[in-house]
Amino acid sequence: MRERRSFLRIRPFLDRLYRPKDENRIPADEVMVCRCEEVTAGRLRDDVRLGCVGPNQVKSFSRCGMGPCQGRQCGLTVTELIAGTRQVPPADAGYYRIRPPIKPITLAQLAKEAEVNE
């Protein structure tokens, strides 16, 4: 545990130093954010201006994050858009509520995992 902490000590510095530029992380209004439900960044910003304060409220308004990927592809971008529009840190905007199955697995995979842990 101590060794792991010593390796992770540098992480905040690296995250700050190599953070992608805003123009690469936060798309323009016409860019499709949720490919599954075809929701654009402009639509999400409009929903936030209407009063949505987090991803789960935006999901109710636009279905963004309700497609086959369950927000795995768009989740971080949605959080960034909400935070940017509200002018708050991403942590205050939050993230989608994670619901099972987080990542579906087959019974064969589950059985194999049980054999490894025996």
Biopython code that builds the backbone (N, CA, C, O; Angstrom):
import numpy as np
from Bio.PDB.StructureBuilder import StructureBuilder

atoms = [
    (1, "MET", "N", (0.820, -1.185, 0.000)),
    (1, "MET", "CA", (0.000, 0.000, 0.000)),
    (1, "MET", "C", (0.873, 1.262, 0.000)),
    (1, "MET", "O", (0.594, 2.223, -0.718)),
    (2, "ARG", "N", (1.910, 1.243, 0.800)),
    (2, "ARG", "CA", (2.816, 2.392, 0.884)),
    (2, "ARG", "C", (3.514, 2.628, -0.452)),
    (2, "ARG", "O", (3.683, 3.769, -0.882)),
    (3, "GLU", "N", (3.916, 1.537, -1.103)),
    (3, "GLU", "CA", (4.576, 1.655, -2.411)),
    (3, "GLU", "C", (3.622, 2.259, -3.443)),
    (3, "GLU", "O", (4.017, 3.104, -4.246)),
    (4, "ARG", "N", (2.388, 1.825, -3.413)),
    (4, "ARG", "CA", (1.394, 2.352, -4.348)),
    (4, "ARG", "C", (1.198, 3.857, -4.135)),
    (4, "ARG", "O", (1.146, 4.623, -5.097)),
    (5, "ARG", "N", (1.089, 4.272, -2.874)),
    (5, "ARG", "CA", (0.930, 5.699, -2.572)),
    (5, "ARG", "C", (2.110, 6.505, -3.086)),
    (5, "ARG", "O", (1.934, 7.614, -3.591)),
    (6, "SER", "N", (3.317, 5.955, -2.960)),
    (6, "SER", "CA", (4.487, 6.693, -3.427)),
    (6, "SER", "C", (4.470, 6.849, -4.949)),
    (6, "SER", "O", (4.919, 7.867, -5.475)),
    (7, "PHE", "N", (3.953, 5.843, -5.654)),
    (7, "PHE", "CA", (3.840, 5.949, -7.112)),
    (7, "PHE", "C", (2.771, 6.961, -7.519)),
    (7, "PHE", "O", (2.932, 7.669, -8.512)),
    (8, "LEU", "N", (1.695, 7.028, -6.761)),
    (8, "LEU", "CA", (0.578, 7.911, -7.098)),
    (8, "LEU", "C", (0.788, 9.360, -6.661)),
    (8, "LEU", "O", (0.014, 10.239, -7.040)),
    (9, "ARG", "N", (1.808, 9.610, -5.883)),
    (9, "ARG", "CA", (2.062, 10.953, -5.375)),
    (9, "ARG", "C", (2.247, 11.967, -6.504)),
    (9, "ARG", "O", (1.846, 13.122, -6.360)),
    (10, "ILE", "N", (2.841, 11.561, -7.611)),
    (10, "ILE", "CA", (3.126, 12.449, -8.738)),
    (10, "ILE", "C", (1.894, 12.693, -9.611)),
    (10, "ILE", "O", (1.895, 13.608, -10.433)),
    (11, "ARG", "N", (0.842, 11.883, -9.441)),
    (11, "ARG", "CA", (-0.326, 11.917, -10.340)),
    (11, "ARG", "C", (-0.971, 13.299, -10.484)),
    (11, "ARG", "O", (-1.241, 13.696, -11.617)),
    (12, "PRO", "N", (-1.237, 14.061, -9.412)),
    (12, "PRO", "CA", (-1.852, 15.384, -9.587)),
    (12, "PRO", "C", (-1.002, 16.314, -10.457)),
    (12, "PRO", "O", (-1.536, 17.074, -11.265)),
    (13, "PHE", "N", (0.301, 16.250, -10.290)),
    (13, "PHE", "CA", (1.193, 17.070, -11.104)),
    (13, "PHE", "C", (1.099, 16.683, -12.578)),
    (13, "PHE", "O", (0.995, 17.552, -13.444)),
    (14, "LEU", "N", (1.135, 15.386, -12.861)),
    (14, "LEU", "CA", (1.048, 14.925, -14.251)),
    (14, "LEU", "C", (-0.305, 15.269, -14.883)),
    (14, "LEU", "O", (-0.373, 15.652, -16.051)),
    (15, "ASP", "N", (-1.376, 15.130, -14.102)),
    (15, "ASP", "CA", (-2.700, 15.481, -14.620)),
    (15, "ASP", "C", (-2.772, 16.955, -14.983)),
    (15, "ASP", "O", (-3.371, 17.308, -15.999)),
    (16, "ARG", "N", (-2.178, 17.815, -14.183)),
    (16, "ARG", "CA", (-2.193, 19.244, -14.467)),
    (16, "ARG", "C", (-1.280, 19.578, -15.644)),
    (16, "ARG", "O", (-1.642, 20.384, -16.501)),
    (17, "LEU", "N", (-0.116, 18.970, -15.689)),
    (17, "LEU", "CA", (0.858, 19.266, -16.736)),
    (17, "LEU", "C", (0.384, 18.813, -18.110)),
    (17, "LEU", "O", (0.575, 19.530, -19.093)),
    (18, "TYR", "N", (-0.227, 17.645, -18.196)),
    (18, "TYR", "CA", (-0.606, 17.078, -19.492)),
    (18, "TYR", "C", (-2.107, 17.110, -19.749)),
    (18, "TYR", "O", (-2.615, 16.309, -20.534)),
    (19, "ARG", "N", (-2.818, 18.018, -19.106)),
    (19, "ARG", "CA", (-4.267, 18.149, -19.326)),
    (19, "ARG", "C", (-4.503, 18.578, -20.774)),
    (19, "ARG", "O", (-3.878, 19.525, -21.251)),
    (20, "PRO", "N", (-5.404, 17.885, -21.476)),
    (20, "PRO", "CA", (-5.699, 18.286, -22.861)),
    (20, "PRO", "C", (-6.278, 19.700, -22.904)),
    (20, "PRO", "O", (-6.935, 20.142, -21.961)),
    (21, "LYS", "N", (-6.029, 20.397, -23.998)),
    (21, "LYS", "CA", (-6.537, 21.758, -24.162)),
    (21, "LYS", "C", (-8.062, 21.742, -24.171)),
    (21, "LYS", "O", (-8.682, 20.765, -24.592)),
    (22, "ASP", "N", (-8.653, 22.829, -23.704)),
    (22, "ASP", "CA", (-10.113, 22.925, -23.654)),
    (22, "ASP", "C", (-10.739, 22.712, -25.025)),
    (22, "ASP", "O", (-11.771, 22.048, -25.126)),
    (23, "GLU", "N", (-10.155, 23.248, -26.062)),
    (23, "GLU", "CA", (-10.738, 23.099, -27.402)),
    (23, "GLU", "C", (-10.732, 21.641, -27.884)),
    (23, "GLU", "O", (-11.480, 21.293, -28.798)),
    (24, "ASN", "N", (-9.911, 20.803, -27.291)),
    (24, "ASN", "CA", (-9.903, 19.376, -27.631)),
    (24, "ASN", "C", (-10.853, 18.560, -26.754)),
    (24, "ASN", "O", (-11.226, 17.445, -27.116)),
    (25, "ARG", "N", (-11.243, 19.110, -25.609)),
    (25, "ARG", "CA", (-12.107, 18.388, -24.682)),
    (25, "ARG", "C", (-13.555, 18.836, -24.740)),
    (25, "ARG", "O", (-14.469, 18.038, -24.529)),
    (26, "ILE", "N", (-13.766, 20.128, -25.031)),
    (26, "ILE", "CA", (-15.113, 20.691, -24.964)),
    (26, "ILE", "C", (-15.545, 21.084, -26.372)),
    (26, "ILE", "O", (-15.017, 22.040, -26.940)),
    (27, "PRO", "N", (-16.499, 20.352, -26.935)),
    (27, "PRO", "CA", (-16.867, 20.556, -28.336)),
    (27, "PRO", "C", (-17.736, 21.793, -28.573)),
    (27, "PRO", "O", (-18.365, 22.325, -27.659)),
    (28, "ALA", "N", (-17.745, 22.233, -29.849)),
    (28, "ALA", "CA", (-18.613, 23.335, -30.279)),
    (28, "ALA", "C", (-20.062, 22.856, -30.293)),
    (28, "ALA", "O", (-20.326, 21.656, -30.226)),
    (29, "ASP", "N", (-20.995, 23.793, -30.381)),
    (29, "ASP", "CA", (-22.425, 23.483, -30.299)),
    (29, "ASP", "C", (-22.903, 22.472, -31.326)),
    (29, "ASP", "O", (-23.778, 21.665, -31.012)),
    (30, "GLU", "N", (-22.371, 22.479, -32.526)),
    (30, "GLU", "CA", (-22.875, 21.595, -33.587)),
    (30, "GLU", "C", (-22.302, 20.182, -33.529)),
    (30, "GLU", "O", (-22.705, 19.323, -34.313)),
    (31, "VAL", "N", (-21.376, 19.932, -32.620)),
    (31, "VAL", "CA", (-20.725, 18.621, -32.527)),
    (31, "VAL", "C", (-21.624, 17.636, -31.766)),
    (31, "VAL", "O", (-22.202, 17.973, -30.733)),
    (32, "MET", "N", (-21.727, 16.419, -32.299)),
    (32, "MET", "CA", (-22.506, 15.355, -31.679)),
    (32, "MET", "C", (-21.745, 14.830, -30.461)),
    (32, "MET", "O", (-20.621, 14.346, -30.587)),
    (33, "VAL", "N", (-22.351, 14.928, -29.302)),
    (33, "VAL", "CA", (-21.725, 14.443, -28.066)),
    (33, "VAL", "C", (-22.143, 13.006, -27.807)),
    (33, "VAL", "O", (-21.298, 12.141, -27.581)),
    (34, "CYS", "N", (-23.451, 12.749, -27.840)),
    (34, "CYS", "CA", (-23.974, 11.404, -27.619)),
    (34, "CYS", "C", (-24.333, 10.807, -28.976)),
    (34, "CYS", "O", (-25.354, 11.151, -29.572)),
    (35, "ARG", "N", (-23.485, 9.917, -29.447)),
    (35, "ARG", "CA", (-23.722, 9.296, -30.754)),
    (35, "ARG", "C", (-24.912, 8.355, -30.720)),
    (35, "ARG", "O", (-25.626, 8.218, -31.714)),
    (36, "CYS", "N", (-25.127, 7.717, -29.606)),
    (36, "CYS", "CA", (-26.234, 6.757, -29.512)),
    (36, "CYS", "C", (-27.590, 7.437, -29.666)),
    (36, "CYS", "O", (-28.467, 6.919, -30.357)),
    (37, "GLU", "N", (-27.766, 8.576, -29.036)),
    (37, "GLU", "CA", (-29.047, 9.279, -29.043)),
    (37, "GLU", "C", (-29.020, 10.541, -29.904)),
    (37, "GLU", "O", (-30.004, 11.279, -29.957)),
    (38, "GLU", "N", (-27.892, 10.789, -30.579)),
    (38, "GLU", "CA", (-27.729, 11.928, -31.490)),
    (38, "GLU", "C", (-28.031, 13.267, -30.812)),
    (38, "GLU", "O", (-28.867, 14.038, -31.281)),
    (39, "VAL", "N", (-27.345, 13.526, -29.716)),
    (39, "VAL", "CA", (-27.510, 14.765, -28.967)),
    (39, "VAL", "C", (-26.264, 15.621, -29.162)),
    (39, "VAL", "O", (-25.143, 15.147, -28.976)),
    (40, "THR", "N", (-26.463, 16.880, -29.537)),
    (40, "THR", "CA", (-25.344, 17.780, -29.783)),
    (40, "THR", "C", (-24.949, 18.528, -28.510)),
    (40, "THR", "O", (-25.693, 18.569, -27.530)),
    (41, "ALA", "N", (-23.754, 19.118, -28.558)),
    (41, "ALA", "CA", (-23.274, 19.919, -27.434)),
    (41, "ALA", "C", (-24.179, 21.126, -27.218)),
    (41, "ALA", "O", (-24.420, 21.519, -26.076)),
    (42, "GLY", "N", (-24.684, 21.719, -28.296)),
    (42, "GLY", "CA", (-25.581, 22.859, -28.175)),
    (42, "GLY", "C", (-26.866, 22.503, -27.448)),
    (42, "GLY", "O", (-27.361, 23.280, -26.631)),
    (43, "ARG", "N", (-27.399, 21.341, -27.741)),
    (43, "ARG", "CA", (-28.621, 20.882, -27.063)),
    (43, "ARG", "C", (-28.367, 20.725, -25.570)),
    (43, "ARG", "O", (-29.200, 21.107, -24.748)),
    (44, "LEU", "N", (-27.214, 20.164, -25.223)),
    (44, "LEU", "CA", (-26.883, 19.991, -23.804)),
    (44, "LEU", "C", (-26.732, 21.340, -23.110)),
    (44, "LEU", "O", (-27.213, 21.524, -21.992)),
    (45, "ARG", "N", (-26.067, 22.279, -23.770)),
    (45, "ARG", "CA", (-25.905, 23.614, -23.173)),
    (45, "ARG", "C", (-27.268, 24.284, -22.974)),
    (45, "ARG", "O", (-27.493, 24.943, -21.959)),
    (46, "ASP", "N", (-28.175, 24.117, -23.936)),
    (46, "ASP", "CA", (-29.524, 24.677, -23.802)),
    (46, "ASP", "C", (-30.239, 24.075, -22.599)),
    (46, "ASP", "O", (-30.908, 24.789, -21.852)),
    (47, "ASP", "N", (-30.101, 22.761, -22.409)),
    (47, "ASP", "CA", (-30.736, 22.099, -21.269)),
    (47, "ASP", "C", (-30.188, 22.619, -19.944)),
    (47, "ASP", "O", (-30.933, 22.780, -18.978)),
    (48, "VAL", "N", (-28.888, 22.880, -19.903)),
    (48, "VAL", "CA", (-28.281, 23.413, -18.679)),
    (48, "VAL", "C", (-28.809, 24.828, -18.421)),
    (48, "VAL", "O", (-29.087, 25.190, -17.278)),
    (49, "ARG", "N", (-28.944, 25.614, -19.471)),
    (49, "ARG", "CA", (-29.485, 26.974, -19.306)),
    (49, "ARG", "C", (-30.941, 26.948, -18.839)),
    (49, "ARG", "O", (-31.410, 27.887, -18.195)),
    (50, "LEU", "N", (-31.649, 25.870, -19.166)),
    (50, "LEU", "CA", (-33.033, 25.721, -18.702)),
    (50, "LEU", "C", (-33.110, 25.338, -17.223)),
    (50, "LEU", "O", (-34.171, 25.440, -16.607)),
    (51, "GLY", "N", (-31.981, 24.898, -16.656)),
    (51, "GLY", "CA", (-31.970, 24.582, -15.236)),
    (51, "GLY", "C", (-31.421, 23.229, -14.852)),
    (51, "GLY", "O", (-31.366, 22.912, -13.664)),
    (52, "CYS", "N", (-31.015, 22.420, -15.810)),
    (52, "CYS", "CA", (-30.410, 21.119, -15.477)),
    (52, "CYS", "C", (-29.045, 21.359, -14.850)),
    (52, "CYS", "O", (-28.204, 22.048, -15.428)),
    (53, "VAL", "N", (-28.822, 20.792, -13.668)),
    (53, "VAL", "CA", (-27.561, 21.041, -12.975)),
    (53, "VAL", "C", (-26.600, 19.853, -13.012)),
    (53, "VAL", "O", (-25.452, 19.975, -12.586)),
    (54, "GLY", "N", (-27.057, 18.714, -13.514)),
    (54, "GLY", "CA", (-26.189, 17.542, -13.544)),
    (54, "GLY", "C", (-26.535, 16.610, -14.684)),
    (54, "GLY", "O", (-27.572, 16.771, -15.327)),
    (55, "PRO", "N", (-25.672, 15.633, -14.943)),
    (55, "PRO", "CA", (-25.876, 14.700, -16.047)),
    (55, "PRO", "C", (-27.173, 13.916, -15.981)),
    (55, "PRO", "O", (-27.772, 13.635, -17.019)),
    (56, "ASN", "N", (-27.617, 13.557, -14.796)),
    (56, "ASN", "CA", (-28.845, 12.771, -14.698)),
    (56, "ASN", "C", (-30.080, 13.587, -15.069)),
    (56, "ASN", "O", (-31.036, 13.043, -15.622)),
    (57, "GLN", "N", (-30.072, 14.882, -14.772)),
    (57, "GLN", "CA", (-31.172, 15.746, -15.205)),
    (57, "GLN", "C", (-31.120, 15.948, -16.716)),
    (57, "GLN", "O", (-32.154, 15.924, -17.385)),
    (58, "VAL", "N", (-29.918, 16.146, -17.252)),
    (58, "VAL", "CA", (-29.773, 16.310, -18.697)),
    (58, "VAL", "C", (-30.251, 15.043, -19.402)),
    (58, "VAL", "O", (-30.864, 15.111, -20.468)),
    (59, "LYS", "N", (-29.972, 13.906, -18.810)),
    (59, "LYS", "CA", (-30.420, 12.627, -19.378)),
    (59, "LYS", "C", (-31.940, 12.600, -19.495)),
    (59, "LYS", "O", (-32.477, 12.119, -20.493)),
    (60, "SER", "N", (-32.630, 13.110, -18.487)),
    (60, "SER", "CA", (-34.092, 13.141, -18.507)),
    (60, "SER", "C", (-34.628, 14.052, -19.609)),
    (60, "SER", "O", (-35.668, 13.765, -20.203)),
    (61, "PHE", "N", (-33.931, 15.134, -19.880)),
    (61, "PHE", "CA", (-34.376, 16.086, -20.887)),
    (61, "PHE", "C", (-34.048, 15.629, -22.303)),
    (61, "PHE", "O", (-34.853, 15.818, -23.215)),
    (62, "SER", "N", (-32.867, 15.027, -22.497)),
    (62, "SER", "CA", (-32.373, 14.790, -23.863)),
    (62, "SER", "C", (-32.129, 13.327, -24.221)),
    (62, "SER", "O", (-31.853, 13.028, -25.383)),
    (63, "ARG", "N", (-32.221, 12.419, -23.274)),
    (63, "ARG", "CA", (-31.880, 11.004, -23.455)),
    (63, "ARG", "C", (-30.372, 10.789, -23.637)),
    (63, "ARG", "O", (-29.947, 9.667, -23.916)),
    (64, "CYS", "N", (-29.577, 11.815, -23.488)),
    (64, "CYS", "CA", (-28.126, 11.685, -23.619)),
    (64, "CYS", "C", (-27.621, 10.751, -22.524)),
    (64, "CYS", "O", (-27.837, 11.007, -21.339)),
    (65, "GLY", "N", (-26.953, 9.672, -22.915)),
    (65, "GLY", "CA", (-26.470, 8.680, -21.957)),
    (65, "GLY", "C", (-27.405, 7.503, -21.772)),
    (65, "GLY", "O", (-27.148, 6.638, -20.935)),
    (66, "MET", "N", (-28.499, 7.452, -22.548)),
    (66, "MET", "CA", (-29.456, 6.358, -22.401)),
    (66, "MET", "C", (-29.357, 5.339, -23.532)),
    (66, "MET", "O", (-30.146, 4.395, -23.583)),
    (67, "GLY", "N", (-28.407, 5.515, -24.428)),
    (67, "GLY", "CA", (-28.256, 4.600, -25.562)),
    (67, "GLY", "C", (-27.548, 3.319, -25.171)),
    (67, "GLY", "O", (-27.351, 3.049, -23.986)),
    (68, "PRO", "N", (-27.165, 2.530, -26.163)),
    (68, "PRO", "CA", (-26.518, 1.242, -25.905)),
    (68, "PRO", "C", (-25.233, 1.330, -25.065)),
    (68, "PRO", "O", (-24.910, 0.395, -24.334)),
    (69, "CYS", "N", (-24.504, 2.443, -25.167)),
    (69, "CYS", "CA", (-23.248, 2.529, -24.397)),
    (69, "CYS", "C", (-23.481, 2.996, -22.963)),
    (69, "CYS", "O", (-22.554, 2.987, -22.153)),
    (70, "GLN", "N", (-24.729, 3.413, -22.635)),
    (70, "GLN", "CA", (-25.080, 3.855, -21.286)),
    (70, "GLN", "C", (-24.181, 4.975, -20.765)),
    (70, "GLN", "O", (-23.870, 5.018, -19.575)),
    (71, "GLY", "N", (-23.764, 5.881, -21.653)),
    (71, "GLY", "CA", (-22.965, 7.025, -21.247)),
    (71, "GLY", "C", (-21.481, 6.766, -21.142)),
    (71, "GLY", "O", (-20.735, 7.651, -20.723)),
    (72, "ARG", "N", (-21.028, 5.583, -21.508)),
    (72, "ARG", "CA", (-19.589, 5.286, -21.420)),
    (72, "ARG", "C", (-18.771, 6.139, -22.388)),
    (72, "ARG", "O", (-17.625, 6.482, -22.100)),
    (73, "GLN", "N", (-19.357, 6.479, -23.533)),
    (73, "GLN", "CA", (-18.635, 7.271, -24.531)),
    (73, "GLN", "C", (-18.787, 8.774, -24.294)),
    (73, "GLN", "O", (-17.845, 9.529, -24.537)),
    (74, "CYS", "N", (-19.942, 9.218, -23.829)),
    (74, "CYS", "CA", (-20.214, 10.652, -23.724)),
    (74, "CYS", "C", (-20.141, 11.193, -22.301)),
    (74, "CYS", "O", (-20.159, 12.411, -22.120)),
    (75, "GLY", "N", (-20.061, 10.358, -21.310)),
    (75, "GLY", "CA", (-20.183, 10.782, -19.919)),
    (75, "GLY", "C", (-19.237, 11.884, -19.495)),
    (75, "GLY", "O", (-19.671, 12.871, -18.900)),
    (76, "LEU", "N", (-17.960, 11.742, -19.782)),
    (76, "LEU", "CA", (-16.997, 12.762, -19.360)),
    (76, "LEU", "C", (-17.228, 14.077, -20.084)),
    (76, "LEU", "O", (-17.097, 15.146, -19.488)),
    (77, "THR", "N", (-17.571, 14.008, -21.372)),
    (77, "THR", "CA", (-17.834, 15.223, -22.138)),
    (77, "THR", "C", (-19.076, 15.928, -21.613)),
    (77, "THR", "O", (-19.098, 17.155, -21.510)),
    (78, "VAL", "N", (-20.107, 15.163, -21.283)),
    (78, "VAL", "CA", (-21.326, 15.751, -20.716)),
    (78, "VAL", "C", (-21.002, 16.478, -19.413)),
    (78, "VAL", "O", (-21.466, 17.599, -19.199)),
    (79, "THR", "N", (-20.224, 15.861, -18.556)),
    (79, "THR", "CA", (-19.835, 16.495, -17.296)),
    (79, "THR", "C", (-19.069, 17.780, -17.555)),
    (79, "THR", "O", (-19.326, 18.795, -16.907)),
    (80, "GLU", "N", (-18.131, 17.751, -18.493)),
    (80, "GLU", "CA", (-17.338, 18.948, -18.829)),
    (80, "GLU", "C", (-18.230, 20.054, -19.383)),
    (80, "GLU", "O", (-18.061, 21.220, -19.027)),
    (81, "LEU", "N", (-19.173, 19.703, -20.246)),
    (81, "LEU", "CA", (-20.079, 20.709, -20.817)),
    (81, "LEU", "C", (-20.942, 21.360, -19.740)),
    (81, "LEU", "O", (-21.108, 22.579, -19.712)),
    (82, "ILE", "N", (-21.481, 20.536, -18.866)),
    (82, "ILE", "CA", (-22.315, 21.074, -17.785)),
    (82, "ILE", "C", (-21.490, 21.991, -16.893)),
    (82, "ILE", "O", (-21.921, 23.095, -16.561)),
    (83, "ALA", "N", (-20.320, 21.540, -16.510)),
    (83, "ALA", "CA", (-19.455, 22.343, -15.642)),
    (83, "ALA", "C", (-19.071, 23.658, -16.318)),
    (83, "ALA", "O", (-19.085, 24.711, -15.680)),
    (84, "GLY", "N", (-18.734, 23.600, -17.589)),
    (84, "GLY", "CA", (-18.355, 24.816, -18.311)),
    (84, "GLY", "C", (-19.508, 25.796, -18.443)),
    (84, "GLY", "O", (-19.322, 27.004, -18.296)),
    (85, "THR", "N", (-20.688, 25.281, -18.717)),
    (85, "THR", "CA", (-21.859, 26.146, -18.871)),
    (85, "THR", "C", (-22.262, 26.766, -17.540)),
    (85, "THR", "O", (-22.636, 27.937, -17.480)),
    (86, "ARG", "N", (-22.185, 25.977, -16.478)),
    (86, "ARG", "CA", (-22.534, 26.476, -15.139)),
    (86, "ARG", "C", (-21.384, 27.240, -14.486)),
    (86, "ARG", "O", (-21.579, 27.908, -13.471)),
    (87, "GLN", "N", (-20.201, 27.144, -15.060)),
    (87, "GLN", "CA", (-18.973, 27.746, -14.523)),
    (87, "GLN", "C", (-18.673, 27.249, -13.109)),
    (87, "GLN", "O", (-18.452, 28.019, -12.174)),
    (88, "VAL", "N", (-18.680, 25.916, -13.008)),
    (88, "VAL", "CA", (-18.323, 25.243, -11.755)),
    (88, "VAL", "C", (-17.300, 24.155, -12.081)),
    (88, "VAL", "O", (-17.153, 23.797, -13.250)),
    (89, "PRO", "N", (-16.595, 23.624, -11.093)),
    (89, "PRO", "CA", (-15.673, 22.511, -11.355)),
    (89, "PRO", "C", (-16.457, 21.261, -11.786)),
    (89, "PRO", "O", (-17.604, 21.086, -11.376)),
    (90, "PRO", "N", (-15.851, 20.393, -12.607)),
    (90, "PRO", "CA", (-16.525, 19.155, -13.023)),
    (90, "PRO", "C", (-17.022, 18.306, -11.850)),
    (90, "PRO", "O", (-18.051, 17.642, -11.967)),
    (91, "ALA", "N", (-16.322, 18.317, -10.745)),
    (91, "ALA", "CA", (-16.755, 17.532, -9.579)),
    (91, "ALA", "C", (-18.108, 18.016, -9.062)),
    (91, "ALA", "O", (-18.900, 17.218, -8.561)),
    (92, "ASP", "N", (-18.376, 19.315, -9.179)),
    (92, "ASP", "CA", (-19.666, 19.855, -8.739)),
    (92, "ASP", "C", (-20.785, 19.501, -9.715)),
    (92, "ASP", "O", (-21.947, 19.406, -9.320)),
    (93, "ALA", "N", (-20.441, 19.307, -10.981)),
    (93, "ALA", "CA", (-21.452, 18.919, -11.977)),
    (93, "ALA", "C", (-21.847, 17.459, -11.784)),
    (93, "ALA", "O", (-23.001, 17.093, -12.009)),
    (94, "GLY", "N", (-20.910, 16.636, -11.375)),
    (94, "GLY", "CA", (-21.189, 15.227, -11.126)),
    (94, "GLY", "C", (-21.055, 14.361, -12.358)),
    (94, "GLY", "O", (-20.570, 14.802, -13.400)),
    (95, "TYR", "N", (-21.496, 13.114, -12.223)),
    (95, "TYR", "CA", (-21.404, 12.136, -13.297)),
    (95, "TYR", "C", (-22.695, 11.320, -13.290)),
    (95, "TYR", "O", (-23.456, 11.355, -12.322)),
    (96, "TYR", "N", (-22.931, 10.595, -14.364)),
    (96, "TYR", "CA", (-24.124, 9.746, -14.412)),
    (96, "TYR", "C", (-24.138, 8.770, -13.250)),
    (96, "TYR", "O", (-23.088, 8.296, -12.818)),
    (97, "ARG", "N", (-25.348, 8.466, -12.735)),
    (97, "ARG", "CA", (-25.462, 7.391, -11.749)),
    (97, "ARG", "C", (-25.142, 6.087, -12.461)),
    (97, "ARG", "O", (-25.715, 5.789, -13.509)),
    (98, "ILE", "N", (-24.254, 5.331, -11.910)),
    (98, "ILE", "CA", (-23.863, 4.057, -12.501)),
    (98, "ILE", "C", (-24.876, 3.010, -12.071)),
    (98, "ILE", "O", (-25.173, 2.861, -10.886)),
    (99, "ARG", "N", (-25.399, 2.289, -13.051)),
    (99, "ARG", "CA", (-26.387, 1.251, -12.764)),
    (99, "ARG", "C", (-25.913, -0.068, -13.339)),
    (99, "ARG", "O", (-25.287, -0.104, -14.398)),
    (100, "PRO", "N", (-26.208, -1.142, -12.648)),
    (100, "PRO", "CA", (-25.819, -2.447, -13.161)),
    (100, "PRO", "C", (-26.611, -2.793, -14.413)),
    (100, "PRO", "O", (-27.741, -2.322, -14.540)),
    (101, "PRO", "N", (-26.108, -3.562, -15.319)),
    (101, "PRO", "CA", (-24.747, -4.087, -15.279)),
    (101, "PRO", "C", (-23.768, -3.023, -15.756)),
    (101, "PRO", "O", (-23.943, -2.421, -16.815)),
    (102, "ILE", "N", (-22.746, -2.810, -14.957)),
    (102, "ILE", "CA", (-21.741, -1.812, -15.314)),
    (102, "ILE", "C", (-21.060, -2.228, -16.605)),
    (102, "ILE", "O", (-20.895, -1.414, -17.512)),
    (103, "LYS", "N", (-20.671, -3.470, -16.692)),
    (103, "LYS", "CA", (-20.147, -4.011, -17.936)),
    (103, "LYS", "C", (-20.577, -5.469, -17.967)),
    (103, "LYS", "O", (-20.116, -6.272, -17.156)),
    (104, "PRO", "N", (-21.447, -5.809, -18.885)),
    (104, "PRO", "CA", (-21.943, -7.185, -18.899)),
    (104, "PRO", "C", (-20.824, -8.189, -19.181)),
    (104, "PRO", "O", (-19.926, -7.939, -19.985)),
    (105, "ILE", "N", (-20.907, -9.330, -18.496)),
    (105, "ILE", "CA", (-19.967, -10.421, -18.751)),
    (105, "ILE", "C", (-20.781, -11.705, -18.942)),
    (105, "ILE", "O", (-21.934, -11.805, -18.522)),
    (106, "THR", "N", (-20.153, -12.658, -19.575)),
    (106, "THR", "CA", (-20.823, -13.940, -19.792)),
    (106, "THR", "C", (-20.674, -14.808, -18.548)),
    (106, "THR", "O", (-19.825, -14.549, -17.695)),
    (107, "LEU", "N", (-21.499, -15.829, -18.456)),
    (107, "LEU", "CA", (-21.375, -16.771, -17.339)),
    (107, "LEU", "C", (-20.042, -17.505, -17.395)),
    (107, "LEU", "O", (-19.465, -17.824, -16.356)),
    (108, "ALA", "N", (-19.547, -17.775, -18.607)),
    (108, "ALA", "CA", (-18.252, -18.440, -18.749)),
    (108, "ALA", "C", (-17.136, -17.584, -18.149)),
    (108, "ALA", "O", (-16.237, -18.106, -17.490)),
    (109, "GLN", "N", (-17.192, -16.274, -18.376)),
    (109, "GLN", "CA", (-16.183, -15.386, -17.798)),
    (109, "GLN", "C", (-16.278, -15.375, -16.276)),
    (109, "GLN", "O", (-15.260, -15.370, -15.584)),
    (110, "LEU", "N", (-17.489, -15.371, -15.767)),
    (110, "LEU", "CA", (-17.687, -15.384, -14.326)),
    (110, "LEU", "C", (-17.174, -16.680, -13.707)),
    (110, "LEU", "O", (-16.546, -16.658, -12.648)),
    (111, "ALA", "N", (-17.438, -17.806, -14.362)),
    (111, "ALA", "CA", (-16.964, -19.103, -13.879)),
    (111, "ALA", "C", (-15.446, -19.163, -13.885)),
    (111, "ALA", "O", (-14.833, -19.688, -12.955)),
    (112, "LYS", "N", (-14.846, -18.628, -14.930)),
    (112, "LYS", "CA", (-13.392, -18.635, -15.047)),
    (112, "LYS", "C", (-12.778, -17.793, -13.912)),
    (112, "LYS", "O", (-11.758, -18.171, -13.336)),
    (113, "GLU", "N", (-13.397, -16.673, -13.605)),
    (113, "GLU", "CA", (-12.917, -15.810, -12.511)),
    (113, "GLU", "C", (-12.986, -16.545, -11.185)),
    (113, "GLU", "O", (-12.078, -16.419, -10.363)),
    (114, "ALA", "N", (-14.043, -17.307, -10.962)),
    (114, "ALA", "CA", (-14.185, -18.070, -9.720)),
    (114, "ALA", "C", (-13.077, -19.114, -9.603)),
    (114, "ALA", "O", (-12.541, -19.333, -8.517)),
    (115, "GLU", "N", (-12.730, -19.762, -10.729)),
    (115, "GLU", "CA", (-11.660, -20.779, -10.723)),
    (115, "GLU", "C", (-10.321, -20.152, -10.378)),
    (115, "GLU", "O", (-9.530, -20.755, -9.653)),
    (116, "VAL", "N", (-10.049, -18.956, -10.881)),
    (116, "VAL", "CA", (-8.779, -18.275, -10.630)),
    (116, "VAL", "C", (-8.653, -17.917, -9.151)),
    (116, "VAL", "O", (-7.566, -18.020, -8.583)),
    (117, "ASN", "N", (-9.734, -17.505, -8.531)),
    (117, "ASN", "CA", (-9.702, -17.069, -7.129)),
    (117, "ASN", "C", (-9.750, -18.203, -6.124)),
    (117, "ASN", "O", (-9.641, -17.951, -4.925)),
    (118, "GLU", "N", (-9.907, -19.432, -6.560)),
    (118, "GLU", "CA", (-9.950, -20.576, -5.631)),
    (118, "GLU", "C", (-8.596, -20.980, -5.142)),
    (118, "GLU", "O", (-8.478, -21.922, -4.359)),
]
sb = StructureBuilder()
sb.init_structure("model")
sb.init_model(0)
sb.init_chain("A")
sb.init_seg("    ")
for serial, (resi, resn, name, xyz) in enumerate(atoms, 1):
    if name == "N":
        sb.init_residue(resn, " ", resi, " ")
    sb.init_atom(name, np.array(xyz, "f"), 0.0, 1.0, " ", f" {name:<3s}", serial, name[0])
structure = sb.get_structure()
